[in-house]
Amino acid sequence: MTHTQLTQLVQALLDAPQSNPKVKEFAQSWIDAEGTPKQEELTKQLVSVAEQNIALIDETIGFAGSELATQILGAEGAANLLQHAKDIKAQGAEFCDCQACVAAKNIIDLKAEIE
């Protein structure tokens, strides 16, 4: 994996609207540390950050069916998310497929090359 490819993965975490603030802060710190020893240290933490912040599909289904999801997404948005999550689970998905989770999964899949 090239540094450019790794940068693209981290940028995807930062750009994903669904990434939580801690992930966005981590990703921005990684990008800001370009070419420094600090970036090397942050790279060692990257897979762990991704693993801690990816949602299993059952977690997504649980959230989508909750009152909190209705408050955040509205009734229709929550219902749509719930149906989508159930549909992709039926197709074999293990994880949520939002941009943030896809970015995290891409990092996790390359764990051996990153660490």
C-alpha positions as CSV (number, residue, x, y, z in Angstrom):
1,M,0.0,0.0,0.0
2,T,1.3,3.4,-0.9
3,H,1.2,6.4,1.3
4,T,-1.1,8.1,-1.2
5,Q,-3.6,5.1,-0.9
6,L,-3.4,5.3,2.9
7,T,-4.0,9.1,2.7
8,Q,-7.1,8.4,0.6
9,L,-8.5,6.0,3.2
10,V,-8.0,8.5,6.0
11,Q,-9.5,11.3,3.9
12,A,-12.5,9.0,3.3
13,L,-13.0,8.7,7.1
14,L,-12.8,12.5,7.4
15,D,-15.2,13.2,4.6
16,A,-17.9,10.7,5.5
17,P,-20.8,12.6,7.0
18,Q,-21.5,9.7,9.4
19,S,-18.1,9.6,10.9
20,N,-18.3,10.5,14.6
21,P,-16.4,13.6,15.8
22,K,-13.6,11.6,17.4
23,V,-12.9,9.8,14.2
24,K,-13.0,13.0,12.2
25,E,-10.6,14.6,14.8
26,F,-8.2,11.6,14.5
27,A,-8.3,11.7,10.7
28,Q,-7.7,15.4,10.6
29,S,-4.7,15.0,13.1
30,W,-3.3,12.3,10.8
31,I,-3.6,14.4,7.7
32,D,-2.2,17.5,9.6
33,A,0.8,15.4,10.7
34,E,1.9,14.7,7.1
35,G,5.5,13.5,6.9
36,T,6.2,13.7,10.6
37,P,7.0,11.1,13.2
38,K,3.6,12.0,14.7
39,Q,1.9,10.6,11.6
40,E,3.8,7.4,11.9
41,E,2.5,7.0,15.5
42,L,-1.0,7.8,14.5
43,T,-0.8,5.3,11.7
44,K,-0.1,2.6,14.3
45,Q,-3.5,3.6,15.9
46,L,-5.4,3.8,12.6
47,V,-6.7,0.2,12.5
48,S,-7.8,0.3,16.1
49,V,-9.7,3.5,15.5
50,A,-11.4,1.9,12.5
51,E,-12.3,-1.3,14.4
52,Q,-13.8,0.7,17.3
53,N,-16.0,2.8,15.0
54,I,-17.4,0.4,12.5
55,A,-21.0,-0.6,13.1
56,L,-22.1,-4.2,12.8
57,I,-25.2,-4.6,10.7
58,D,-27.2,-5.8,13.8
59,E,-26.1,-2.6,15.6
60,T,-27.4,-0.6,12.6
61,I,-30.7,-2.5,12.7
62,G,-31.0,-1.8,16.4
63,F,-30.3,1.8,16.0
64,A,-32.6,2.3,13.0
65,G,-35.5,0.7,15.0
66,S,-34.9,3.0,18.0
67,E,-36.6,6.2,19.1
68,L,-33.3,7.9,18.8
69,A,-33.1,7.1,15.1
70,T,-36.6,8.5,14.7
71,Q,-35.5,11.7,16.5
72,I,-32.4,12.1,14.4
73,L,-33.6,10.9,11.0
74,G,-37.3,11.4,11.2
75,A,-39.8,8.6,11.0
76,E,-39.4,8.0,7.3
77,G,-35.6,8.2,7.4
78,A,-35.4,5.7,10.3
79,A,-37.8,3.4,8.5
80,N,-35.8,3.6,5.3
81,L,-32.6,2.9,7.2
82,L,-34.1,0.0,9.0
83,Q,-35.4,-1.6,5.7
84,H,-32.1,-1.0,4.0
85,A,-30.1,-2.5,6.8
86,K,-32.4,-5.6,6.9
87,D,-32.1,-5.9,3.1
88,I,-28.3,-5.8,3.1
89,K,-28.1,-8.2,6.0
90,A,-30.3,-10.6,4.0
91,Q,-27.7,-10.3,1.3
92,G,-24.9,-11.3,3.7
93,A,-23.6,-7.9,4.9
94,E,-21.9,-8.0,8.2
95,F,-21.4,-4.3,8.6
96,C,-23.3,-1.1,8.0
97,D,-22.7,0.3,4.5
98,C,-22.7,4.0,5.2
99,Q,-19.7,6.0,4.0
100,A,-18.0,6.0,7.4
101,C,-18.4,2.3,7.9
102,V,-17.2,1.5,4.4
103,A,-14.1,3.7,5.0
104,A,-13.4,1.9,8.3
105,K,-13.9,-1.5,6.7
106,N,-11.4,-0.6,3.9
107,I,-8.9,0.3,6.6
108,I,-9.5,-2.9,8.5
109,D,-9.3,-5.0,5.4
110,L,-5.8,-3.7,4.8
111,K,-4.7,-4.2,8.5
112,A,-1.7,-6.3,7.6
113,E,-0.4,-3.7,5.2
114,I,-0.9,-0.8,7.5
115,E,0.5,-2.2,10.7
